Every structure is written in structure tokens, then in C-alpha cells.
Amino acid sequence: VIPPPVIRIESYSEDSISFSLKMTTNIKVSGYVVNIYWTFDTHRQEKRTLIIEGEKSIQKVANLTAHTPYEISAWARTELGDSPLSFVHVVTSGTRPASPSLKAKAINQTAVECSWTGPRNVVYGVFYATSFLELYRSPHNTTTTSHNMTVLVQQDEQYLFLV
């Protein structure tokens, strides 16, 4: 039986998490697959996937949000097949940024100008859909470091926006 890998949180800060991966077996490991999950504004679960080569690994994941719960899951790829999953949870330090205040205004039949308030030098995600269900499950989305964006939409549809 292949055991799950051990994930150990080495350190964390307002915007990063460092963790190590190792196996407690003599089975040869070729690498790991790591998923980092977090929930955006209670509506949308986000995920970042890392493919890591080699047997032992220390990884640092940056560009995270302060005071946000993250779940890290990992499995090892071995000469005998994939291991079971292991999980750890960690909350980044600091104070979570305030939610931006969004304004959306139709420019014409197929363009909406979105603008919002918030801190500078951060990445914003803009999510939009024609229903709450679509906004939760599979919204259109893009990222930007600015405080406004023109979004192209289908005509004759109503849209919900989230930043």
C-alpha cells in the first residue's frame, strides 16, 4: 500500500505559504501534484495546481491574500502508482483586505464599464455571469491590477458582476 505524502507547513505570512512534501516509505517518488484551494467571497472556490518533480520538496506559494483560509492537498506519483491524498489547512496572517466597492455601467449593447475602489498594487479578479448559479459554478472571469475594466458581454442579456 502506498501511503499519502506528509505535508508540513514550514512558514506562512500575509501573502505566502511555504510547505514541505515527503513520503514515509522506500517507494521511489517521481513527483507530486499539489492543489491549493480557497473560497473567494463565499461564492467561488478558487484553485491553483502545482506539478512538482522529484522526491523531496519545499515549495513557496506567493501572491496569496491576508487572513484567508487555504487548503493544501497533495498526492505522490510513484513507481507503483499514485498515492492517496493528504490535506492540511492554514490561514494566512495579517488583516484581510476590505471588499472592493463595484460600480458597473452599460456603455452600449455589448460592453459594460466596471470600476471599483480598493488598494493599489494588488490583483483583482472580475467575475460575471447571467445567473447566480453560473456566477458560483462557472463564471466568465479575468484579472487585472487596475481599478477599472471594460467587459464585453452578449447583447440582450442581464449580467451579475463580482470583483
C-alpha positions as YAML, in Angstrom:
chain: A
units: angstrom
residues:
- id: 1
  name: VAL
  ca: [0.00, 0.00, 0.00]
- id: 2
  name: ILE
  ca: [1.30, 3.44, -0.94]
- id: 3
  name: PRO
  ca: [0.94, 5.90, 1.97]
- id: 4
  name: PRO
  ca: [-0.16, 9.52, 1.42]
- id: 5
  name: PRO
  ca: [2.60, 12.15, 1.43]
- id: 6
  name: VAL
  ca: [3.31, 14.21, 4.54]
- id: 7
  name: ILE
  ca: [2.61, 17.92, 4.03]
- id: 8
  name: ARG
  ca: [4.29, 20.12, 6.64]
- id: 9
  name: ILE
  ca: [3.68, 23.87, 6.83]
- id: 10
  name: GLU
  ca: [7.14, 25.39, 7.21]
- id: 11
  name: SER
  ca: [6.03, 29.05, 7.46]
- id: 12
  name: TYR
  ca: [3.33, 31.44, 6.34]
- id: 13
  name: SER
  ca: [2.86, 35.20, 6.08]
- id: 14
  name: GLU
  ca: [0.24, 37.64, 4.82]
- id: 15
  name: ASP
  ca: [0.81, 36.69, 1.20]
- id: 16
  name: SER
  ca: [2.63, 33.34, 1.08]
- id: 17
  name: ILE
  ca: [2.80, 29.80, 2.43]
- id: 18
  name: SER
  ca: [5.91, 27.59, 2.48]
- id: 19
  name: PHE
  ca: [5.45, 23.84, 2.88]
- id: 20
  name: SER
  ca: [7.45, 20.65, 2.52]
- id: 21
  name: LEU
  ca: [6.45, 17.33, 0.99]
- id: 22
  name: LYS
  ca: [7.91, 13.92, 1.76]
- id: 23
  name: MET
  ca: [6.97, 10.27, 1.77]
- id: 24
  name: THR
  ca: [7.42, 7.91, 4.72]
- id: 25
  name: THR
  ca: [8.21, 4.91, 2.53]
- id: 26
  name: ASN
  ca: [11.03, 3.48, 0.42]
- id: 27
  name: ILE
  ca: [8.85, 3.54, -2.72]
- id: 28
  name: LYS
  ca: [10.51, 5.71, -5.39]
- id: 29
  name: VAL
  ca: [8.66, 9.00, -5.88]
- id: 30
  name: SER
  ca: [8.81, 10.75, -9.25]
- id: 31
  name: GLY
  ca: [6.89, 13.85, -8.15]
- id: 32
  name: TYR
  ca: [3.83, 15.38, -6.52]
- id: 33
  name: VAL
  ca: [0.61, 17.03, -7.60]
- id: 34
  name: VAL
  ca: [-0.49, 19.78, -5.21]
- id: 35
  name: ASN
  ca: [-3.79, 21.69, -5.22]
- id: 36
  name: ILE
  ca: [-4.28, 24.86, -3.19]
- id: 37
  name: TYR
  ca: [-7.94, 25.79, -2.61]
- id: 38
  name: TRP
  ca: [-9.54, 28.91, -1.19]
- id: 39
  name: THR
  ca: [-13.00, 30.48, -1.33]
- id: 40
  name: PHE
  ca: [-13.48, 33.87, -2.89]
- id: 41
  name: ASP
  ca: [-16.20, 35.99, -1.25]
- id: 42
  name: THR
  ca: [-18.14, 32.83, -0.19]
- id: 43
  name: HIS
  ca: [-19.33, 32.48, -3.82]
- id: 44
  name: ARG
  ca: [-16.47, 30.98, -5.76]
- id: 45
  name: GLN
  ca: [-13.91, 28.35, -4.86]
- id: 46
  name: GLU
  ca: [-10.54, 29.02, -6.47]
- id: 47
  name: LYS
  ca: [-7.74, 26.52, -7.10]
- id: 48
  name: ARG
  ca: [-4.07, 26.66, -8.03]
- id: 49
  name: THR
  ca: [-2.35, 23.43, -9.14]
- id: 50
  name: LEU
  ca: [1.40, 22.76, -8.86]
- id: 51
  name: ILE
  ca: [3.18, 19.87, -10.61]
- id: 52
  name: ILE
  ca: [6.40, 19.16, -8.68]
- id: 53
  name: GLU
  ca: [9.19, 16.89, -9.90]
- id: 54
  name: GLY
  ca: [11.42, 14.88, -7.53]
- id: 55
  name: GLU
  ca: [11.22, 13.03, -4.21]
- id: 56
  name: LYS
  ca: [11.53, 15.70, -1.51]
- id: 57
  name: SER
  ca: [10.34, 19.20, -1.97]
- id: 58
  name: ILE
  ca: [9.97, 22.53, -0.22]
- id: 59
  name: GLN
  ca: [7.62, 24.90, -2.02]
- id: 60
  name: LYS
  ca: [6.64, 28.52, -1.53]
- id: 61
  name: VAL
  ca: [3.31, 29.72, -2.89]
- id: 62
  name: ALA
  ca: [3.09, 33.52, -3.17]
- id: 63
  name: ASN
  ca: [0.50, 36.11, -4.24]
- id: 64
  name: LEU
  ca: [-2.00, 34.95, -1.62]
- id: 65
  name: THR
  ca: [-4.49, 37.03, 0.36]
- id: 66
  name: ALA
  ca: [-4.01, 38.00, 4.01]
- id: 67
  name: HIS
  ca: [-6.16, 36.33, 6.70]
- id: 68
  name: THR
  ca: [-7.61, 33.78, 4.27]
- id: 69
  name: PRO
  ca: [-8.09, 30.04, 4.91]
- id: 70
  name: TYR
  ca: [-6.27, 27.79, 2.43]
- id: 71
  name: GLU
  ca: [-6.48, 24.03, 1.96]
- id: 72
  name: ILE
  ca: [-3.46, 22.25, 0.51]
- id: 73
  name: SER
  ca: [-3.94, 18.75, -0.86]
- id: 74
  name: ALA
  ca: [-1.23, 16.58, -2.39]
- id: 75
  name: TRP
  ca: [-0.59, 13.14, -3.77]
- id: 76
  name: ALA
  ca: [2.63, 11.49, -4.83]
- id: 77
  name: ARG
  ca: [3.38, 9.90, -8.18]
- id: 78
  name: THR
  ca: [5.39, 6.74, -7.52]
- id: 79
  name: GLU
  ca: [6.78, 3.79, -9.43]
- id: 80
  name: LEU
  ca: [3.78, 1.76, -8.15]
- id: 81
  name: GLY
  ca: [1.11, 4.36, -8.98]
- id: 82
  name: ASP
  ca: [-0.42, 7.40, -7.34]
- id: 83
  name: SER
  ca: [-0.69, 7.70, -3.56]
- id: 84
  name: PRO
  ca: [-3.83, 8.67, -1.65]
- id: 85
  name: LEU
  ca: [-4.43, 12.36, -0.96]
- id: 86
  name: SER
  ca: [-3.30, 14.18, 2.14]
- id: 87
  name: PHE
  ca: [-4.59, 17.56, 3.34]
- id: 88
  name: VAL
  ca: [-3.52, 20.45, 5.55]
- id: 89
  name: HIS
  ca: [-5.24, 23.73, 6.36]
- id: 90
  name: VAL
  ca: [-3.63, 27.08, 7.12]
- id: 91
  name: VAL
  ca: [-4.85, 30.66, 7.50]
- id: 92
  name: THR
  ca: [-2.50, 33.37, 6.25]
- id: 93
  name: SER
  ca: [-1.58, 36.06, 8.76]
- id: 94
  name: GLY
  ca: [-2.48, 39.74, 8.67]
- id: 95
  name: THR
  ca: [-5.74, 41.54, 8.05]
- id: 96
  name: ARG
  ca: [-7.93, 40.59, 5.14]
- id: 97
  name: PRO
  ca: [-8.37, 43.48, 2.70]
- id: 98
  name: ALA
  ca: [-11.76, 45.15, 2.58]
- id: 99
  name: SER
  ca: [-14.02, 44.07, -0.26]
- id: 100
  name: PRO
  ca: [-13.91, 46.49, -3.18]
- id: 101
  name: SER
  ca: [-16.93, 48.65, -3.94]
- id: 102
  name: LEU
  ca: [-18.01, 47.84, -7.51]
- id: 103
  name: LYS
  ca: [-19.91, 50.01, -9.99]
- id: 104
  name: ALA
  ca: [-20.98, 48.60, -13.35]
- id: 105
  name: LYS
  ca: [-22.39, 50.78, -16.14]
- id: 106
  name: ALA
  ca: [-23.52, 49.69, -19.61]
- id: 107
  name: ILE
  ca: [-21.64, 51.57, -22.34]
- id: 108
  name: ASN
  ca: [-23.63, 50.02, -25.20]
- id: 109
  name: GLN
  ca: [-25.40, 46.72, -26.06]
- id: 110
  name: THR
  ca: [-22.24, 44.61, -25.66]
- id: 111
  name: ALA
  ca: [-19.88, 46.48, -23.30]
- id: 112
  name: VAL
  ca: [-20.01, 47.18, -19.56]
- id: 113
  name: GLU
  ca: [-17.58, 49.52, -17.80]
- id: 114
  name: CYS
  ca: [-16.70, 48.15, -14.35]
- id: 115
  name: SER
  ca: [-14.88, 50.28, -11.80]
- id: 116
  name: TRP
  ca: [-14.10, 49.69, -8.12]
- id: 117
  name: THR
  ca: [-12.27, 51.00, -5.10]
- id: 118
  name: GLY
  ca: [-9.52, 49.20, -3.26]
- id: 119
  name: PRO
  ca: [-5.79, 49.08, -2.55]
- id: 120
  name: ARG
  ca: [-3.17, 49.61, -5.25]
- id: 121
  name: ASN
  ca: [-0.56, 47.05, -6.36]
- id: 122
  name: VAL
  ca: [-2.83, 44.01, -5.97]
- id: 123
  name: VAL
  ca: [-4.50, 41.69, -8.47]
- id: 124
  name: TYR
  ca: [-8.28, 41.89, -8.79]
- id: 125
  name: GLY
  ca: [-10.50, 39.16, -10.20]
- id: 126
  name: VAL
  ca: [-13.56, 40.25, -12.17]
- id: 127
  name: PHE
  ca: [-16.28, 37.59, -12.37]
- id: 128
  name: TYR
  ca: [-19.52, 37.86, -14.33]
- id: 129
  name: ALA
  ca: [-22.42, 35.63, -15.37]
- id: 130
  name: THR
  ca: [-26.09, 35.73, -16.31]
- id: 131
  name: SER
  ca: [-27.30, 33.95, -13.14]
- id: 132
  name: PHE
  ca: [-26.24, 33.38, -9.55]
- id: 133
  name: LEU
  ca: [-25.80, 29.68, -10.28]
- id: 134
  name: GLU
  ca: [-23.48, 30.41, -13.21]
- id: 135
  name: LEU
  ca: [-21.64, 33.03, -11.11]
- id: 136
  name: TYR
  ca: [-21.00, 30.33, -8.49]
- id: 137
  name: ARG
  ca: [-20.22, 27.37, -10.76]
- id: 138
  name: SER
  ca: [-18.55, 28.69, -13.91]
- id: 139
  name: PRO
  ca: [-18.42, 32.46, -14.32]
- id: 140
  name: HIS
  ca: [-16.54, 34.31, -17.01]
- id: 141
  name: ASN
  ca: [-13.53, 35.84, -15.32]
- id: 142
  name: THR
  ca: [-10.41, 37.86, -15.84]
- id: 143
  name: THR
  ca: [-7.79, 39.53, -13.68]
- id: 144
  name: THR
  ca: [-6.28, 43.00, -13.63]
- id: 145
  name: THR
  ca: [-4.16, 45.26, -11.45]
- id: 146
  name: SER
  ca: [-6.13, 48.36, -12.41]
- id: 147
  name: HIS
  ca: [-9.34, 49.70, -10.84]
- id: 148
  name: ASN
  ca: [-11.49, 49.56, -13.95]
- id: 149
  name: MET
  ca: [-12.14, 47.33, -16.92]
- id: 150
  name: THR
  ca: [-14.44, 47.18, -19.92]
- id: 151
  name: VAL
  ca: [-16.10, 43.78, -20.15]
- id: 152
  name: LEU
  ca: [-17.59, 42.54, -23.42]
- id: 153
  name: VAL
  ca: [-20.91, 40.72, -22.99]
- id: 154
  name: GLN
  ca: [-23.66, 39.22, -25.14]
- id: 155
  name: GLN
  ca: [-26.44, 41.61, -26.11]
- id: 156
  name: ASP
  ca: [-29.96, 41.17, -24.74]
- id: 157
  name: GLU
  ca: [-28.70, 39.53, -21.52]
- id: 158
  name: GLN
  ca: [-28.59, 40.74, -17.92]
- id: 159
  name: TYR
  ca: [-25.33, 40.14, -16.07]
- id: 160
  name: LEU
  ca: [-24.20, 39.89, -12.47]
- id: 161
  name: PHE
  ca: [-20.70, 41.18, -11.66]
- id: 162
  name: LEU
  ca: [-18.37, 40.45, -8.76]
- id: 163
  name: VAL
  ca: [-14.92, 41.92, -8.09]
...
